[in-house]
């Protein structure tokens, strides 16, 4: 069986409660988003308009999107947190 998929990983540092795109642009078929296990607070994940999916530290979600830049995240507090992502493209 031949697999043509590739994987790219990244980390986004969230410094405020303002939503930010996880990447400036990475084409993909899906992306896994993880609230870093070392974080102290929850993060919210969604699109540019609404981030409602709450992840506690260590939790993750897989989203079917065509570009990592379509996924936004923000802190629930003003402490700096990291969000890890893994894109399949």
N, C-alpha and C positions, 0 to 999 in steps of 0.2 A: 504494500500500500504506500503510495507516495503522498507526502504532506508538503504543501507549498507554503504553509504559514510560517511566519517569523514572529519573534517576540521582542518588544522593546520595553524597558522599564524606566521609571523616573520617580522623583520625589518633588513635591510642591510644598514649600514652606508658607504657612498661612500666618500672617503677623497681625491681622485685624479681624473684626467681625464682618468685613466687606467681602463678598464672594469674589473668587478669582478662578480663572480657567486653569486647569491642571497643566496644560501645555500650550505653547504658542501655535502648534500645528503638527500633528502626527496622525497620518491616515491609519485607520484600523478597521477591523470588523467587530471587535468588542474590546472592552477595557475593564479590568478588575481594579477597584478602588478600595484601599485599606486605610483606616484610621490607624496611624502608627501605634504599635503596642506600647511604646514608651510615652505616649501622650498622656496628659493628665485630665483632659476634658474631651467631651464629645465634639464631633464635627458634623456638619450638615452637607449633603451632596444633592445635586440636581442640575438644572440647566441655568442659562444666564438670567432667567426671570424668577426662578423659584428653587430654593434648596430646602427640601423638606424631609429627605431621607436621612435619619439620624443614625450615626455610627458611634458606638462606644469604642474606647481604645482597643485595638485588636480586631474589631469587626470589619467586614468587607462586603462589597456588593459587586456584581458583574453586570455591566450595561452593554447593550447592543447599540453601538453608535459608529459613525463612519469617520470620526476624527476625535482625538482626545480633547481637543480644544472645545468641544461641545459640552464637556463635563465641568461643572463648577463646584467649588467647595468653600466653606467658611467655618470659622470657629464659633462656638457658642459663648466664648469669653475672649478677652483681648490678649491672652497669653499666646505666644508663638507655638504653633503645633505643626506637625508634618503629616502629609497625606502621601501615601505610596500608590503608584499606579503601574499596571502591567498591561500593555496593549498587544493584542494579536492582530497582525496585519498580513 
